[in-house]
Amino acid sequence: MKWFRVLGKKRLIVLPAAVVLVLAAWINLPLLSQVFDQSSDVVAALPQVTAFKRGQRLLVLSPHPDDETLCCAGMIQQAQAAGAAVYIVWVTAGDGFEVAAALSQRTLKPSIHDMRALGQLRTNEAHRASAVLGVPLGHTFMLGYPDGGLFALFTTNFEEPYTAPRTGAAKVYVTGALTPSAPFSGQSLEADLEKVLSTVQPDLVLAPAPQDFHPDHRTLSYIALRLLSARHQASRLRFWVVHGGLEWPLPKGLHPKLALTLPPLAAQLPWTQVTLTPGQETLKARATEQYQSQTRIMSRFMHSFVRTNELLSPEAAAEERLSPPKTSP
């Protein structure tokens, strides 16, 4: 028998060993996953993303260092090969993951200084990953706002500075940030994003979808929709998902011959896909490996995105299909 603690419910669930083995096989084995998951057939029928063009300016909005690689490394390569200019903005420094700080700083109980060291480490990893993908350093922007704090900045701390509980910081501290010492407030965050938009003048903006399970991702989606709508440029947004539902993507691990299937939490979106070449997959895997602070903990999750395709939706929500109004007899 196998014991599992259900998070947030303070109770234990007992599962028979056979059930545990079946679940493990479903999560990890390609053949069994495909037997129970028919979305690979759905993905095969998806239209291709409109080809990138020479002279286009593409901006990737990444909530944390590594999201830009997991969602979009293939698209970044294809855009640059077509002659488009690619820019990346990391909104947070990824400084909220205590397990990563414990391992990288070799301590059982990370201090606020250890957490800030993690933020700087992930900033450095982001620059290495973008370099692998061929994005010039001058085309990248680190904003350095608090990992796990974007919803607070969007709501209760839009004007008043927010103090991040794990780093103890109330202002941007990472080296190389766009606006050093900017207060952790929604106003400052939006001012920095406006500065990036004005600098880049993007033709396309790749942003997390509102259905993404991670609160930082969802919040950045709301902010992007609001800012681009105010510029009358909402049509330039395209949406991706990294946290798409329990155990997605399946199967876990590196399976470069398999397609990335639809994220359950956003399966209703009008998805399109980008087909990657083997060489583009290899480079995506290399960029992923630059995030050693993350891959040493969740390598199987991160490598699950190195697949034959990437997914992009032109809409943030599925169109409602309304039936014609009934006429009176």
Disulfide bonds with the S-S distance in Angstrom:
Cys71-Cys72 2.15
